[in-house]
Amino acid sequence: KSLEGTLGFFVSGFLAAGCVLVVYGPAMSLLSVCLVAGVAAFLGALAEALIGSIDDNFSVPLTVGWVTALCLSFLGVSV
């Protein structure tokens, strides 16, 4: 669990989440897409780096899914 790995996770998570949001949320502005993708990628990277005893293949998708749904509902986008 290195800084490089966490930054790589953040960048790849941001790009992947951004692409999914652009495809499945076409009514969202670019700023909203970047905001949701950034928050989800940041908290996913944080969960991956900090959660040690729970399998990260379970905790990271659960964290990212929950945070993304919360951000989208906060922005008024139906999930």
VOZARO-834576 format. One record per atom (N, C-alpha, C, O): residue in three letters; x, y, z. Coordinates in steps of 0.02 Angstrom, whole numbers, plus 50000, padded with zeros to 5 digits. Example, Ala and Ser with C-alpha at 12.3 -4.5 7.8 and 13.67 -1.06 7.14 Angstrom:
BEGIN
ALA506604971650390/ALA506154977550390/ALA506604983550390/ALA507124983450423/SER506424988850354/SER506844994750357/SER506455000250394/SER506705005750402/
END
This chain:
BEGIN
LYS500424994250000/LYS500005000050000/LYS500445006250000/LYS500615008950052/SER500625008249940/SER501085013849932/SER500705020149909/SER500125019749888/LEU501045025749912/LEU500765032049888/LEU500635031649812/LEU500125034049788/GLU501095028449776/GLU501015027749704/GLU500405023449687/GLU500035024949641/GLY500315018049725/GLY499745013749714/GLY499085017249729/GLY498595016349693/THR499075021249783/THR498475024949800/THR498315030249748/THR497735031149730/LEU498835033749724/LEU498725038649671/LEU498495035349606/LEU498075038049570/GLY498785029549590/GLY498565025849531/GLY497845023649537/GLY497465023949489/PHE497655021349597/PHE496965019449609/PHE496505025449599/PHE495985024849567/PHE496695031149627/PHE496285037149620/PHE496195039149547/PHE495635040449525/VAL496735039349509/VAL496695041549439/VAL496275036649398/VAL495845038649360/SER496415030149406/SER496025025249367/SER495295025149390/SER494845024349348/GLY495175025849455/GLY494485025949480/GLY494115032149456/GLY493525031749438/PHE494455037849454/PHE494155044049430/PHE493965043349356/PHE493405045249337/LEU494415040849316/LEU494275040049244/LEU493715035049232/LEU493275036249191/ALA493725029349267/ALA493205024349258/ALA492525026949280/ALA492035026149245/ALA492505030049339/ALA491875032749364/ALA491615038249319/ALA491015038749305/GLY492065042449295/GLY491865047849249/GLY491565045149185/GLY491065047749161/CYS491875040049157/CYS491605037049095/CYS490915033949107/CYS490465034849066/VAL490835030449162/VAL490185027349177/VAL489655032749188/VAL489095032149163/LEU489825038049223/LEU489345043449235/LEU489165047149171/LEU488585049149163/VAL489635047949126/VAL489485051249062/VAL489015046849020/VAL488555049448989/VAL489125040349020/VAL488715035848980/VAL488015035049010/VAL487515035348974/TYR487975034049076/TYR487335032549108/TYR487005038549140/TYR486445037949165/GLY487315044249140/GLY487015050249168/GLY487095056149121/GLY487395061149139/PRO486825055649060/PRO486955060849010/PRO486675067749028/PRO486895072748999/ALA486215068149075/ALA485935074649094/ALA486385078249144/ALA486265084049160/MET486905074949168/MET487355078049217/MET487845082749183/MET488085081449128/SER487995088249216/SER488495092949190/SER489185089849200/SER489285085349240/LEU489665092549164/LEU490355090049170/LEU490625091249240/LEU490995087149267/LEU490435096849270/LEU490655098349338/LEU490375093149387/LEU490725090849432/SER489745091349379/SER489435086249423/SER489765079549414/SER489885075949463/VAL489905077649352/VAL490245071349338/VAL490925071249372/VAL491105066349404/CYS491315076649364/CYS491975076949395/CYS491945076849471/CYS492355073749504/LEU491445080249499/LEU491365080449571/LEU491205073549599/LEU491525071249646/VAL490715070249570/VAL490515063549594/VAL491075058549583/VAL491235054649628/ALA491385058649524/ALA491935053949510/ALA492525055249556/ALA492845050449579/GLY492675061449570/GLY493235063149614/GLY493115060949685/GLY493565058149717/VAL492515062149711/VAL492355060149780/VAL492365052449785/VAL492655049749832/ALA492055049149737/ALA492045041849738/ALA492745038849733/ALA492905034149770/ALA493155041449688/ALA493835038949680/ALA494255040249742/ALA494645036049763/PHE494185046149771/PHE494565047849831/PHE494385043349889/PHE494835040549922/LEU493745042449902/LEU493545038249958/LEU493675030949945/LEU493805027149992/GLY493635028849882/GLY493825021949865/GLY494565020649877/GLY494755015549904/ALA494975025449857/ALA495695024749868/ALA495855024949943/ALA496285021249966/LEU495505029149979/LEU495595029450052/LEU495385022950085/LEU495735020450129/ALA494825020250064/ALA494595013850093/ALA495095008250077/ALA495235004050119/GLU495345008150016/GLU495825002949996/GLU496475003550036/GLU496774998450053/ALA496685009650050/ALA497315010750085/ALA497245009450160/ALA497725007250192/LEU496675010950189/LEU496605010750262/LEU496295004350290/LEU496465002250345/ILE495845001350252/ILE495494995450278/ILE495944989350267/ILE496074987450210/GLY496184986450321/GLY496654981050315/GLY496374974150329/GLY496554969350296/SER495934973650379/SER495714967050401/SER495144964350358/SER495044958250356/ILE494764968650325/ILE494214966450282/ILE494474965950211/ILE494884969950189/ASP494234960950174/ASP494434959950105/ASP494264966250064/ASP493684968350062/ASP494764969350032/ASP494644975549995/ASP494234974349932/ASP493964979149904/ASN494174968149908/ASN493734966649852/ASN493004967249872/ASN492564967749829/PHE492874967349937/PHE492194968349962/PHE492104975549985/PHE491604978749969/SER492584978250023/SER492494984750054/SER492534990550005/SER492164995450012/VAL492964990149956/VAL493054995749909/VAL492434996649865/VAL492175002249861/PRO492184991449831/PRO491574992549790/PRO490974994749832/PRO490574998849810/LEU490924991949892/LEU490364993949936/LEU490435001349955/LEU489935004949953/THR491025003549973/THR491135010549990/THR491005015149931/THR490655020149937/VAL491285013449874/VAL491205017649814/VAL490475017949791/VAL490235023249773/GLY490135012249792/GLY489435012149772/GLY489005016449818/GLY488575020149795/TRP489115015749883/TRP488735019549932/TRP488865027049925/TRP488395031049925/VAL489495028949919/VAL489675036049913/VAL489405038949847/VAL489165044649847/THR489445035149793/THR489195037649729/THR488445038649732/THR488195043749709/ALA488075033849760/ALA487355034549767/ALA487175040549811/ALA486695044149796/LEU487555041549864/LEU487435047249908/LEU487565053849873/LEU487175058549879/CYS488105054249836/CYS488265060449798/CYS487745061849745/CYS487525067549736/LEU487535056649709/LEU487035057549657/LEU486365059849686/LEU486035064149658/SER486165056849742/SER485545058949773/SER485595066049800/SER485105069849798/PHE486185067949825/PHE486285074849848/PHE486225079849790/PHE485975085349799/LEU486455077749731/LEU486415082149672/LEU485725081849638/LEU485595085549591/GLY485285077449663/GLY484615076949635/GLY484565072449575/GLY484075072749538/VAL485065068249564/VAL485045063549508/VAL484755057049533/VAL485005054249583/SER484235054449501/SER483925048249524/SER484395042349511/SER484715042049458/VAL484425037849558/VAL484875032149555/VAL484505026049533/VAL484805020649527/
END
